[in-house]
Amino acid sequence: MQYSIEAPEKLKVAVTLPASKSISNRALIMHALTNRLVLPQNLSTCDDTRVMVRALTDMPKNIDVRAAGTAMRFMTAFLSCRKGEHTLTGTQRMRQRPIKPLVDALRYLGADIEYEAKEGYPPIRIYGKPLDGGCVEMPGGISSQFISALLMIGPTLKKGLELKITGKIASRPYIDLTLCMMREYGAVAEWTDIDTISVKPGKYNVGPNSIENDWSAASYWYEMVALSNDPEATVEFEGLSESSKQGDSVVRHIFSLLGVKTVFSKHQAGQLAKVTLKKVRTRLPKLEYDFVNSPDLAQTLVVTCVMMGVPFYFKGLSSLRIKETDRIEALKKEMAKLGFVLREMAEGELSWDGMRCRPTGEAIDTYEDHRMALAFAPVALVNKEIKINQPDVVSKSYPQFWNDLIQSGFEINET
């Protein structure tokens, strides 16, 4: 399937964003550890969360998480400390994404896990049982989800958990989000040193009953405001917090450099503010940014900067190699189709200095990666048209995206 997308001349819309996938999936694990039946309100409806709900509700012997990285990592830890035998598997790409650091740490704590095929990668067979816990080390530069997965089972371990993180810590805001949510659910968990987190043994209680909307999803609307030729372009959201613990809430600060102003309205106690994005004039000669704490924003900012003609130098992108696809290579290939040459300076570094090439006019490939489709769709605001292959991949995190575009005046035709 392929979509042909044409943009409206004016951009003025109110959008209902999806609930945060990151918060939803963490809440589901902590909720499951309370052994309660009532699920939190406003859960994400994306593929990754649906996979988690099915797995935790049905608890089948064979659990296929498909392309859901959070489900693979979180369920690995969860099943390791719960009685029962289960096999975890996923898509072909999931079977190429490493899980060894998490499995090694769980084994050190006494977990019984076997690899079903290639060493260090799914599928894995888990023989769950109560774990004693204790002290363990884990590298911090591969995936924060490994760390979050361990932390969330910490209160259920007999001795609790002391986790020492070695090396550079990637996506630290996601670790802090996990700790904040754990405390909201009654756990005692905190940083005790610059590289060490302590989780006391205990029990989870009932936590917040509603999930905040997704700042990652908001990033694509920031991109649209930045790329729109409409000087009065505005987008409105609800359900976002100005003090959000979501790492990608930093998007509002980054896009302020690219001419998008974020206005939070006053709100009543207990309610989240309404957020309005407005276009303002700006001249930025070059954007430099370290994405080590927010790698999921990289594709959005790469496409935005290039289409605005703003040279950039981005670092902290090493984790993009092991996402749904190799996102660095995917960006280089797809931007070349549009006539732009990206340069990889070193591992985890990507830049654009204005170099152009002949555009091919080919459709954008998405590589089974939702963020490729989401980040490239707004290009229609600059080019006359953008074509995207396999656009249905957005269901992984933002199922209603194409409907939201249509409501905003975009014309989308299936070709």
Secondary structure, 3 states (H helix, E strand, C coil): CEEEEECCCCCEEECCCCECHHHHHHHHHHHHHCCCCCCCECCCCCHHHHHHHHHHHHCCCEEECCCCHHHHHHHHHHHHCCCEEEEEECCCCHHHCCCHHHHHHHHHCCCEEEECCCCCCCCEEEEECCCCCEEEEEECCCCHHHHHHHHHHHHHCCCCEEEEEECCCCCHHHHHHHHHHHHHCCCCEEEEECCEEEECCCCCCCCCCECCECHHHHHHHHHHHHHCCCCCCEEEEEEECCCCCCHHHHHHHHHHCCCEEEEECCCCCCCCEEEEEEECCCCCCCEEEECCCCHHHHHHHHHHHHHHCCCEEEECCHHHHHCCCCHHHHHHHHHHHCCECCEEEECCEEEECCCECCCCCCCECCCCCHHHHHHHHHHHHCCCCEEEECHHHHHHCCCCHHHHHHHCCCEEEEC
